[in-house]
Amino acid sequence: SGVTKILVKLVGGGGAGSGVGETGAAGGYAEKIIDVSSISSVSVTIGSGSTSSTYYAGAAGTGGTTSFGSYLSATGGKGGNSSHQHCGGLPGVGSNGDLNLYGGGGSGHMYWSGPPGGSSYFGGAGATGHPQGGNYAHNHSSHAPPGCGGSAGYHTSNRGANGQNGIVVVYEFK
């Protein structure tokens, strides 16, 4: 009641990591000030982060698109190994906002565990490692901010980290 304007910030879902250093990219980012004095409701969609794979299983998935009605949206980042073999994922991008940005891109092929996935507007990706257990990045997927890309799995037979779900943040002004 009494709210006349809102500031919406959103990020798309992150792409997941694969094995051997192919990391996922972050979802895109958009923000916009919207006059809501004549708007009663808006449909919101949160883009899901994608699930990871091993190197042998091929490409990791692409994150989903986050949207705030038809006002603004941001696409998800692509998973490691999905754009081209041995390459990091391509980032998502915001659209229709007052500010539209790409997320951070994924990293390419490294024989052992490589760098973390692409950073989102809300921070950097989760940890990578060279543990004896192998699935370190995947097991700690949830230790990362919204929209970031998944870090790579250790070597060829271990899963990378899942991409993180997107988010919508709304600030109200009277």
Salt bridges, closest charged atoms under 4 A:
GLU22 OE2 - HIS86 ND1 3.58
GLU22 OE2 - HIS109 ND1 2.93
ASP35 OD2 - LYS5 NZ 3.96
